[in-house]
Amino acid sequence: MITFPCCKINLGLDIVSKRPDGYHNLETLFYPIPLEDALEITVNNAPDAPDYTFTMHNARFEGDADDNLVVKAYKILAAHHKLPKVMMSLYKNIPTGAGLGGGSSDAAYALTMLNEIAALGLSDEQLEEYATRIGADCAFFIKCRPAFATGIGNILSAADCSLAGYHIVLVKPHLHISTKEAYSLVVPARPVVPLSDIIQRPINMWASSMKNDFERSAFAKYPQMQTIKDELYRMGALYASMSGSGSSFYGIFEQAQDDKQLEALFPDCFRWQCTL
């Protein structure tokens, strides 16, 4: 069985308070984007097969492969349910360390696939509960629909938001921003205008009111990131922002952009675009 985990962008991201447990409460809107990895899981009937094997292609995983979120998804389900022995293979297209949720998406799709392969009959709500144990934004990818996220990103509610027909450009420089460092540099504050109100405004009004609280500290340390955002606006983006705490940026356009122009403007960056 093969599936194609998508990624997400954050439409707005407000860090509203610091929690007693050291984490932060936030408000954001997760929006799915069809830049996809490929995940294949097959049953391994070999007599002496291990419980699972895992391989990853087109990217290098730093650290022990058993710490990959796909493997964690298998282990979490295996701790509570009978699973067959499987071979898991992941091909990465979504850049890592980008604030796009690629690893969380891979894990969520793995949970869904294993549920089907093992005929566990788990509901979406049960899968979301398991996903939350893997990562704060992991539960979003079980249903993969636009959703407001609060808490640490794990409390989801349906969002009436559609970018259908608009064009998305993603740009990621060769920078990795530590999530821990990003949070340490943010001063929490509740926004004057709730994100749920801003999202109802026309997209060309978002730039004056919607923000990502991680940008200020990121731009201070990496001025080239500010340049990427400014360039997306110069190209005609209706709205442009950093996604999550990572280093990727997206621009929302009314039409597709010229690939050669993107290459010329962002020569040393990952680039991707599509119409939603």
Backbone as numpy.savetxt, mean C-alpha at the origin, in Angstrom:
# Nx Ny Nz CAx CAy CAz Cx Cy Cz
-2.74 -22.21 -8.27 -3.59 -21.02 -8.27 -2.71 -19.78 -8.27
-3.07 -18.82 -9.10 -2.30 -17.59 -9.19 -3.24 -16.40 -9.03
-2.75 -15.36 -8.37 -3.53 -14.14 -8.20 -2.60 -12.95 -8.31
-3.17 -11.76 -8.36 -2.39 -10.57 -8.66 -2.67 -9.48 -7.61
-1.90 -9.47 -6.52 -2.10 -8.46 -5.47 -1.85 -7.05 -5.98
-2.81 -6.17 -5.73 -2.68 -4.78 -6.16 -2.00 -3.96 -5.07
-1.90 -2.66 -5.27 -1.35 -1.78 -4.24 -2.38 -0.70 -3.92
-1.98 0.29 -3.13 -2.89 1.38 -2.77 -2.12 2.69 -2.72
-2.87 3.77 -2.83 -2.33 5.09 -2.52 -3.13 5.64 -1.35
-2.55 6.61 -0.67 -3.24 7.31 0.41 -3.75 8.64 -0.11
-5.05 8.84 -0.06 -5.62 10.15 -0.35 -5.73 10.88 0.99
-4.77 11.76 1.23 -4.70 12.43 2.52 -4.15 11.51 3.59
-3.40 12.07 4.53 -2.91 11.28 5.65 -2.61 12.24 6.81
-3.48 12.20 7.81 -3.34 13.06 8.98 -2.94 12.21 10.19
-1.86 12.59 10.85 -1.46 11.94 12.10 -2.11 12.74 13.22
-3.13 12.19 13.85 -3.97 12.99 14.74 -3.55 12.91 16.21
-2.92 11.81 16.65 -2.53 11.71 18.06 -1.56 10.55 18.25
-0.80 10.63 19.35 0.07 9.53 19.73 -0.60 8.70 20.80
-0.54 7.40 20.68 -1.22 6.49 21.58 -0.31 6.11 22.74
-0.92 5.66 23.85 -0.12 5.21 24.99 0.83 4.06 24.65
0.47 3.25 23.62 1.32 2.12 23.26 2.48 2.51 22.34
2.61 3.81 22.06 3.70 4.28 21.22 3.35 4.43 19.75
2.24 3.82 19.33 1.79 3.96 17.95 1.03 5.29 17.80
0.63 5.58 16.56 -0.08 6.83 16.29 -1.44 6.55 15.68
-2.42 7.33 16.07 -3.72 7.30 15.41 -3.67 8.19 14.18
-4.26 7.72 13.11 -4.23 8.47 11.87 -5.59 8.47 11.20
-5.73 9.31 10.21 -6.90 9.33 9.34 -6.40 9.41 7.91
-6.87 8.49 7.08 -6.46 8.48 5.68 -7.53 7.77 4.87
-7.41 7.85 3.56 -8.29 7.09 2.68 -7.41 6.20 1.82
-7.59 4.89 1.94 -6.88 3.93 1.11 -7.65 3.77 -0.21
-6.92 3.90 -1.32 -7.55 3.73 -2.63 -6.75 2.71 -3.43
-7.41 1.63 -3.91 -6.67 0.59 -4.64 -6.23 1.04 -6.02
-5.03 0.62 -6.41 -4.42 0.97 -7.69 -3.95 -0.32 -8.36
-4.22 -0.50 -9.67 -3.92 -1.78 -10.33 -2.47 -1.97 -10.78
-1.51 -1.52 -10.00 -0.12 -1.95 -10.15 0.00 -3.22 -9.31
0.37 -4.34 -9.94 0.17 -5.64 -9.30 1.43 -6.49 -9.24
1.56 -7.23 -8.14 2.50 -8.35 -8.05 1.81 -9.59 -8.60
2.51 -10.70 -8.67 1.92 -12.00 -9.04 2.28 -13.01 -7.96
1.27 -13.65 -7.40 1.48 -14.62 -6.32 0.86 -15.95 -6.74
1.70 -16.98 -6.74 1.24 -18.33 -7.07 1.40 -19.24 -5.85
0.33 -19.97 -5.53 0.37 -20.95 -4.44 -0.18 -22.27 -4.98
0.62 -23.32 -4.87 0.19 -24.64 -5.32 0.42 -25.65 -4.22
-0.43 -26.66 -4.19 -0.30 -27.73 -3.20 0.90 -28.60 -3.57
1.70 -28.95 -2.57 2.88 -29.79 -2.77 2.59 -31.17 -2.19
2.38 -32.15 -3.07 2.03 -33.50 -2.63 3.24 -34.43 -2.49
4.43 -33.88 -2.64 5.63 -34.71 -2.48 5.67 -35.31 -1.08
6.03 -36.59 -0.94 5.97 -37.27 0.37 6.76 -36.57 1.46
7.93 -36.09 1.15 8.80 -35.49 2.18 8.82 -33.96 2.09
7.79 -33.39 1.53 7.76 -31.93 1.34 7.65 -31.22 2.69
8.30 -30.05 2.83 8.10 -29.24 4.03 6.70 -28.64 4.02
6.31 -28.06 5.14 4.97 -27.46 5.21 4.78 -26.39 4.14
5.84 -25.65 3.85 5.76 -24.62 2.82 7.15 -24.34 2.28
7.18 -23.85 1.06 8.38 -23.24 0.50 7.98 -21.88 -0.04
8.94 -20.96 -0.05 8.64 -19.61 -0.52 9.82 -19.09 -1.33
9.54 -18.58 -2.51 10.55 -17.94 -3.34 10.02 -16.59 -3.80
10.93 -15.64 -3.96 10.54 -14.31 -4.44 11.42 -13.93 -5.62
10.83 -13.29 -6.62 11.53 -12.95 -7.85 11.37 -11.46 -8.14
12.37 -10.91 -8.85 12.38 -9.52 -9.29 12.55 -8.53 -8.13
12.97 -9.02 -6.98 13.25 -8.16 -5.83 14.04 -8.98 -4.83
14.75 -8.29 -3.96 15.51 -8.98 -2.93 14.91 -8.66 -1.58
14.62 -9.72 -0.81 14.06 -9.53 0.51 15.19 -9.45 1.52
15.26 -8.32 2.22 16.31 -8.15 3.22 15.93 -8.91 4.49
16.79 -9.82 4.92 16.51 -10.57 6.13 16.11 -11.99 5.82
15.59 -12.68 6.83 15.17 -14.07 6.72 13.90 -14.17 5.88
13.89 -15.06 4.89 12.71 -15.22 4.03 11.47 -15.59 4.83
11.67 -16.24 5.98 10.52 -16.62 6.81 9.84 -15.41 7.43
10.48 -14.25 7.37 9.87 -13.02 7.88 9.05 -12.31 6.82
9.05 -12.81 5.59 8.22 -12.21 4.55 6.76 -12.31 4.96
5.97 -11.31 4.61 4.58 -11.27 5.05 3.73 -12.38 4.45
4.09 -12.87 3.27 3.37 -14.02 2.70 3.56 -15.25 3.59
4.78 -15.47 4.05 5.05 -16.59 4.95 4.32 -16.39 6.27
4.32 -15.16 6.77 3.59 -14.89 8.01 2.10 -15.19 7.86
1.56 -14.89 6.69 0.15 -15.20 6.44 -0.10 -16.70 6.54
0.79 -17.49 5.94 0.66 -18.95 6.03 0.72 -19.40 7.48
1.69 -18.90 8.23 1.88 -19.34 9.60 0.70 -18.96 10.49
0.15 -17.79 10.27 -0.99 -17.36 11.09 -2.18 -18.28 10.87
-2.45 -18.62 9.61 -3.57 -19.54 9.34 -3.25 -20.95 9.83
-2.02 -21.39 9.63 -1.64 -22.75 10.01 -1.71 -22.97 11.52
-1.58 -21.88 12.28 -1.65 -22.00 13.74 -3.06 -22.30 14.23
-4.06 -22.07 13.37 -5.45 -22.25 13.78 -6.25 -23.18 12.87
-5.69 -23.54 11.72 -6.43 -24.35 10.76 -5.50 -25.37 10.11
-6.07 -26.43 9.61 -5.31 -27.44 8.88 -5.07 -26.97 7.46
-3.81 -26.80 7.11 -3.45 -26.37 5.76 -2.65 -27.46 5.06
-2.80 -27.56 3.75 -1.96 -28.49 3.00 -0.54 -27.95 2.89
0.39 -28.80 2.52 1.74 -28.34 2.22 1.71 -27.61 0.88
2.38 -26.46 0.82 2.27 -25.62 -0.37 3.63 -25.09 -0.81
3.67 -24.73 -2.09 4.79 -23.98 -2.66 4.26 -22.59 -3.01
4.94 -21.56 -2.50 4.50 -20.18 -2.72 5.59 -19.42 -3.48
5.18 -18.76 -4.55 6.13 -18.02 -5.38 5.57 -16.63 -5.64
6.39 -15.62 -5.36 5.96 -14.23 -5.48 6.84 -13.49 -6.48
6.22 -12.87 -7.47 6.94 -12.03 -8.43 6.57 -10.57 -8.13
7.57 -9.76 -7.81 7.33 -8.38 -7.39 7.36 -7.42 -8.57
6.30 -6.65 -8.69 6.26 -5.49 -9.57 6.11 -4.21 -8.77
5.42 -4.29 -7.63 5.20 -3.14 -6.77 6.51 -2.84 -6.05
7.04 -1.63 -6.17 8.31 -1.32 -5.49 8.16 -1.38 -3.98
9.21 -1.80 -3.31 9.20 -1.91 -1.85 9.60 -0.58 -1.23
9.20 -0.38 0.03 9.54 0.85 0.73 8.97 2.08 0.07
7.78 1.92 -0.54 7.23 3.00 -1.36 5.97 3.63 -0.76
5.46 3.08 0.34 4.20 3.57 0.89 2.99 3.13 0.09
3.15 2.05 -0.68 2.07 1.55 -1.54 1.41 0.29 -0.97
1.92 -0.23 0.12 1.30 -1.39 0.77 1.49 -2.69 0.04
2.54 -2.80 -0.77 2.72 -4.02 -1.56 2.87 -5.27 -0.73
3.68 -5.22 0.33 3.86 -6.40 1.18 2.59 -6.79 1.89
1.84 -5.80 2.37 0.57 -6.08 3.04 -0.43 -6.70 2.08
-0.43 -6.21 0.85 -1.33 -6.76 -0.17 -0.99 -8.21 -0.48
0.31 -8.51 -0.63 0.73 -9.89 -0.89 0.23 -10.81 0.22
0.35 -10.37 1.47 -0.08 -11.19 2.60 -1.59 -11.39 2.60
-2.34 -10.32 2.34 -3.80 -10.42 2.34 -4.28 -11.37 1.24
-3.68 -11.25 0.06 -4.07 -12.14 -1.03 -3.67 -13.58 -0.72
-2.55 -13.76 -0.01 -2.16 -15.12 0.40 -3.19 -15.71 1.34
-3.67 -14.92 2.29 -4.72 -15.40 3.20 -5.95 -15.85 2.42
-6.36 -15.03 1.45 -7.55 -15.35 0.66 -7.34 -16.62 -0.16
-6.17 -16.77 -0.76 -5.88 -17.96 -1.56 -5.83 -19.22 -0.71
-5.16 -19.14 0.44 -5.07 -20.30 1.31 -6.44 -20.69 1.85
-7.27 -19.72 2.11 -8.64 -19.99 2.55 -9.39 -20.80 1.50
-9.16 -20.44 0.22 -9.83 -21.16 -0.87 -9.20 -22.53 -1.11
-7.88 -22.58 -1.11 -7.20 -23.85 -1.38 -7.53 -24.90 -0.32
-7.57 -24.47 0.94 -7.83 -25.40 2.04 -9.31 -25.53 2.36
-10.17 -24.82 1.60 -11.62 -24.87 1.81 -11.97 -24.61 3.28
-11.39 -23.53 3.83 -11.62 -23.21 5.24 -12.97 -22.54 5.47
-13.49 -21.87 4.46 -14.79 -21.22 4.59 -14.78 -19.98 5.45
-13.62 -19.34 5.58 -13.54 -18.14 6.41 -14.19 -16.96 5.69
-14.91 -16.14 6.44 -15.54 -14.95 5.88 -14.51 -13.85 5.68
-14.89 -12.81 4.94 -14.01 -11.67 4.76 -13.66 -11.04 6.11
-14.64 -10.99 6.99 -14.42 -10.39 8.30 -13.40 -11.21 9.11
-13.46 -12.51 9.01 -12.48 -13.36 9.71 -11.10 -13.20 9.09
-11.05 -13.12 7.76 -9.77 -12.90 7.09 -9.18 -11.54 7.47
-10.03 -10.54 7.60 -9.55 -9.21 8.01 -8.95 -9.26 9.41
-9.55 -10.06 10.27 -9.02 -10.19 11.64 -7.62 -10.80 11.62
-7.43 -11.84 10.81 -6.09 -12.42 10.67 -5.13 -11.41 10.05
-5.60 -10.68 9.03 -4.75 -9.73 8.33 -4.25 -8.63 9.26
-5.09 -8.19 10.17 -4.70 -7.14 11.10 -3.52 -7.55 11.96
-3.37 -8.84 12.21 -2.24 -9.33 13.00 -0.93 -9.25 12.22
-1.03 -9.12 10.90 0.17 -9.07 10.06 0.66 -7.64 9.89
-0.25 -6.72 9.64 0.13 -5.33 9.43 -1.08 -4.42 9.52
-0.85 -3.16 9.88 -1.96 -2.25 10.12 -2.84 -2.04 8.90
-2.23 -2.00 7.69 -3.03 -1.76 6.49 -3.38 -3.03 5.74
-3.02 -4.18 6.30 -3.19 -5.45 5.59 -4.67 -5.79 5.39
-5.51 -5.48 6.38 -6.93 -5.83 6.29 -7.62 -5.15 5.11
-7.14 -3.97 4.73 -7.74 -3.24 3.61 -7.77 -4.09 2.35
-6.73 -4.89 2.13 -6.58 -5.61 0.87 -7.43 -6.88 0.79
-8.13 -7.23 1.85 -9.05 -8.37 1.77 -10.21 -8.04 0.83
-10.82 -6.88 1.00 -11.91 -6.46 0.11 -11.41 -5.53 -0.99
-10.36 -4.79 -0.70 -9.70 -3.95 -1.70 -10.68 -2.96 -2.36
-11.40 -2.24 -1.52 -12.29 -1.18 -1.99 -11.91 0.11 -1.28
-12.19 1.27 -1.89 -11.85 2.52 -1.21 -12.40 2.54 0.21
-11.55 2.94 1.17 -11.97 2.88 2.57 -11.26 3.94 3.39
-12.02 4.58 4.27 -11.41 5.44 5.28 -10.76 4.54 6.31
-9.56 4.92 6.73 -8.84 4.16 7.74 -8.52 5.06 8.93
-8.86 4.59 10.11 -8.53 5.30 11.33 -7.82 4.33 12.27
-7.67 4.72 13.55 -6.84 3.92 14.44 -5.41 3.98 13.94
-4.73 2.85 13.89 -3.38 2.79 13.34 -3.42 2.43 11.85
-4.62 2.55 11.26 -4.84 2.18 9.87 -5.61 0.90 9.75
-6.06 0.36 10.89 -6.72 -0.95 10.92 -8.23 -0.87 11.07
-8.77 0.31 11.33 -10.22 0.46 11.47 -10.74 1.04 10.16
-11.50 0.24 9.43 -11.90 0.60 8.07 -13.39 0.86 7.98
-13.75 1.84 7.15 -15.16 2.10 6.84 -15.25 2.47 5.37
-16.35 2.09 4.75 -16.51 2.31 3.31 -16.42 3.79 2.98
-15.78 4.10 1.86 -15.61 5.49 1.41 -16.30 5.67 0.06
-17.12 6.71 -0.03 -17.80 7.03 -1.28 -16.86 7.91 -2.11
-15.93 7.26 -2.75 -14.91 7.99 -3.52 -14.56 7.17 -4.75
-14.56 7.81 -5.90 -14.20 7.12 -7.14 -13.30 8.00 -7.99
-12.19 7.39 -8.44 -11.29 8.06 -9.38 -11.42 7.46 -10.78
-12.50 6.75 -11.02 -12.72 6.10 -12.31 -12.65 7.13 -13.44
-11.86 6.81 -14.46 -11.71 7.69 -15.61 -10.53 8.63 -15.50
-10.00 8.82 -14.28 -8.81 9.65 -14.10 -7.56 8.82 -14.36
-6.46 9.52 -14.57 -5.19 8.86 -14.89 -4.22 9.05 -13.72
-3.57 7.97 -13.35 -2.63 7.99 -12.23 -1.20 7.82 -12.76
-0.31 8.66 -12.28 1.12 8.52 -12.54 1.81 8.28 -11.20
2.59 7.21 -11.11 3.39 6.91 -9.92 4.86 7.15 -10.22
5.55 7.79 -9.28 6.99 8.02 -9.40 7.63 7.69 -8.06
8.65 6.84 -8.09 9.36 6.52 -6.84 10.87 6.68 -7.06
11.50 7.59 -6.30 12.96 7.71 -6.38 13.62 6.55 -5.64
14.91 6.40 -5.82 15.65 5.32 -5.16 15.99 5.74 -3.73
14.95 5.91 -2.93 15.09 6.28 -1.53 14.23 5.36 -0.70
14.73 5.02 0.47 13.93 4.24 1.43 13.79 5.05 2.70
12.56 5.31 3.09 12.29 6.09 4.29 11.83 5.14 5.39
12.51 5.15 6.52 12.13 4.33 7.65 10.79 4.81 8.21
9.84 3.88 8.34 8.54 4.24 8.91 8.70 4.77 10.33
9.56 4.12 11.10 9.79 4.55 12.48 10.32 5.97 12.52
11.29 6.27 11.65 11.84 7.62 11.60 10.79 8.62 11.15
9.98 8.25 10.16 8.96 9.15 9.64 7.99 9.57 10.74
7.54 8.60 11.53 6.61 8.91 12.62 7.28 9.76 13.70
8.57 9.52 13.94 9.25 10.24 15.02 9.38 11.73 14.72
9.29 12.12 13.46 9.48 13.52 13.07 8.16 14.27 12.91
7.03 13.59 13.10 5.72 14.22 12.92 5.17 14.69 14.26
4.61 15.89 14.26 3.92 16.41 15.44 2.42 16.18 15.24
1.81 15.25 16.00 0.39 14.94 15.77 -0.51 16.15 16.01
-1.54 16.27 15.20 -2.53 17.34 15.35 -3.78 16.96 14.58
-4.91 17.17 15.20 -6.17 16.89 14.50 -6.43 17.96 13.45
-6.76 17.58 12.21 -6.95 18.56 11.13 -8.14 19.47 11.38
-8.04 20.68 10.88 -9.13 21.65 11.04 -10.37 21.17 10.29
-10.16 20.66 9.06 -11.26 20.14 8.24 -11.09 18.63 8.12
-12.09 17.84 8.51 -11.96 16.38 8.43 -11.73 15.91 6.99
-10.93 14.87 6.86 -10.66 14.31 5.54 -11.94 13.87 4.85
-12.90 13.36 5.62 -14.17 12.90 5.04 -14.92 14.04 4.36
-14.70 15.28 4.81 -15.31 16.44 4.16 -14.51 16.85 2.92
-13.19 16.84 3.06 -12.34 17.28 1.94 -12.54 16.38 0.73
-12.69 15.08 0.97 -12.77 14.12 -0.13 -14.02 14.34 -0.98
-15.02 15.04 -0.44 -16.25 15.31 -1.19 -16.10 16.51 -2.14
-15.01 17.25 -1.98 -14.79 18.42 -2.84 -14.25 17.98 -4.20
-14.38 18.81 -5.23 -13.79 18.48 -6.54 -12.29 18.23 -6.39
-11.75 17.34 -7.21 -10.34 16.96 -7.08 -9.42 18.16 -7.24
-9.78 19.10 -8.11 -8.89 20.25 -8.31 -8.87 21.20 -7.12
-9.66 20.91 -6.08 -9.63 21.69 -4.85 -8.85 20.98 -3.74
-8.46 19.72 -3.99 -7.77 18.97 -2.93 -6.42 19.57 -2.56
-5.72 20.13 -3.52 -4.36 20.62 -3.27 -4.33 21.70 -2.19
-5.40 22.45 -2.04 -5.43 23.54 -1.08 -5.84 23.09 0.32
-6.27 21.83 0.45 -6.80 21.41 1.75 -6.39 20.00 2.18
-6.04 19.14 1.26 -5.66 17.77 1.60 -4.14 17.67 1.69
-3.65 16.96 2.72 -2.21 16.88 2.91 -1.80 15.50 3.42
-0.51 15.25 3.30 0.12 14.08 3.91 1.11 14.60 4.95
0.85 14.31 6.23 1.65 14.88 7.30 3.11 14.43 7.27
3.42 13.38 6.53 4.80 12.92 6.46 5.66 13.75 5.51
5.02 14.54 4.65 5.79 15.23 3.61 6.76 16.26 4.17
6.35 17.01 5.18 7.19 18.11 5.65 8.57 17.62 6.08
8.61 16.60 6.92 9.90 16.10 7.39 10.67 15.38 6.28
9.93 14.68 5.39 10.59 13.99 4.28 11.24 14.99 3.33
10.55 16.09 3.04 11.10 17.09 2.13 12.31 17.80 2.75
12.29 17.98 4.07 13.41 18.64 4.73 14.68 17.79 4.62
14.52 16.48 4.70 15.68 15.59 4.63 16.07 15.26 3.20
15.07 15.14 2.33 15.32 14.76 0.93 14.67 15.79 0.01
15.33 16.91 -0.26 14.72 17.97 -1.09 14.29 17.49 -2.47
14.93 16.43 -2.98 14.54 15.95 -4.31 13.11 15.42 -4.33
12.60 15.04 -3.17 11.21 14.57 -3.12 10.23 15.71 -3.36
10.53 16.87 -2.81 9.72 18.06 -3.08 9.73 18.36 -4.57
10.88 18.18 -5.21 11.01 18.44 -6.65 10.08 17.52 -7.45
9.98 16.25 -7.04 9.12 15.31 -7.76 7.67 15.77 -7.68
7.23 16.13 -6.48 5.84 16.58 -6.32 5.59 17.84 -7.15
6.50 18.79 -7.08 6.33 20.04 -7.84 6.28 19.76 -9.34
7.09 18.80 -9.80 7.11 18.49 -11.22 5.78 17.88 -11.67
5.19 17.05 -10.84 3.88 16.47 -11.18 2.83 17.57 -11.34
2.89 18.57 -10.49 1.96 19.69 -10.64 2.26 20.49 -11.91
3.55 20.70 -12.21 3.89 21.43 -13.44 3.42 20.68 -14.68
3.34 19.35 -14.58 2.84 18.55 -15.70 1.33 18.67 -15.86
0.66 19.21 -14.85 -0.79 19.38 -14.95 -1.61 18.51 -14.03
-0.98 17.92 -13.01 -1.72 17.08 -12.08 -2.79 17.89 -11.36
-3.98 17.31 -11.23 -5.03 17.94 -10.45 -4.70 17.87 -8.96
-4.05 16.77 -8.58 -3.60 16.60 -7.19 -2.38 15.70 -7.21
-1.41 16.00 -6.36 -0.21 15.18 -6.25 0.18 15.07 -4.78
0.72 13.91 -4.41 1.05 13.69 -3.00 2.00 12.52 -2.86
2.69 12.49 -1.74 3.42 11.29 -1.33 2.39 10.29 -0.82
2.65 9.01 -1.01 1.73 7.97 -0.54 2.28 7.35 0.74
1.45 7.31 1.78 1.86 6.72 3.04 3.09 7.42 3.60
3.95 6.65 4.26 5.19 7.20 4.79 6.37 6.88 3.88
6.06 6.25 2.74 7.12 5.82 1.84 7.54 6.92 0.89
8.38 6.59 -0.06 8.98 7.62 -0.91 8.31 7.76 -2.28
7.23 7.06 -2.53 6.57 7.18 -3.83 5.61 8.36 -3.85
5.42 8.91 -5.05 4.48 10.00 -5.27 3.51 9.60 -6.37
2.32 10.14 -6.27 1.34 9.93 -7.34 0.78 11.28 -7.76
0.42 11.35 -9.02 -0.30 12.50 -9.55 -1.59 12.02 -10.19
-2.66 12.74 -9.97 -3.95 12.44 -10.58 -4.16 13.40 -11.74
-4.31 12.86 -12.95 -4.41 13.65 -14.17 -5.73 13.36 -14.87
-6.08 14.25 -15.77 -7.29 14.03 -16.58 -7.00 13.16 -17.78
-5.74 13.02 -18.15 -5.39 12.20 -19.31 -4.00 11.59 -19.15
-3.71 10.60 -19.98 -2.42 9.92 -19.92 -1.28 10.88 -20.25
-0.11 10.59 -19.68 1.07 11.41 -19.90 2.02 10.71 -20.88
2.85 11.49 -21.52 3.80 10.95 -22.49 4.91 10.20 -21.77
5.12 8.93 -22.13 6.13 8.11 -21.46 7.53 8.70 -21.60
7.84 9.25 -22.76 9.17 9.82 -22.96 9.39 11.05 -22.07
8.32 11.82 -21.88 8.43 12.98 -21.00 8.66 12.54 -19.55
7.95 11.49 -19.14 8.14 10.97 -17.78 9.57 10.48 -17.59
10.10 9.80 -18.60 11.47 9.30 -18.51 12.46 10.45 -18.42
12.20 11.51 -19.17 13.11 12.65 -19.16 13.05 13.42 -17.84
11.86 13.51 -17.28 11.69 14.27 -16.03 12.15 13.49 -14.81
11.96 12.17 -14.85 12.28 11.33 -13.70 13.18 10.17 -14.13
14.39 10.47 -14.59 15.23 9.44 -15.23 15.70 8.34 -14.31
15.88 8.61 -13.05 16.43 7.61 -12.13 15.37 7.06 -11.18
14.12 7.15 -11.59 13.01 6.75 -10.72 12.21 5.60 -11.33
11.53 4.86 -10.46 10.50 3.93 -10.91 9.33 4.77 -11.41
8.79 4.41 -12.57 7.67 5.14 -13.16 6.58 4.18 -13.62
5.35 4.57 -13.43 4.23 3.72 -13.86 3.01 4.62 -14.00
2.15 4.30 -14.97 0.91 5.07 -15.13 -0.18 4.20 -15.69
-1.42 4.58 -15.40 -2.58 3.89 -15.96 -3.83 4.75 -15.79
-4.85 4.42 -16.56 -6.16 5.05 -16.40 -7.03 4.14 -15.53
-7.63 4.70 -14.52 -8.42 3.92 -13.58 -9.82 3.64 -14.13
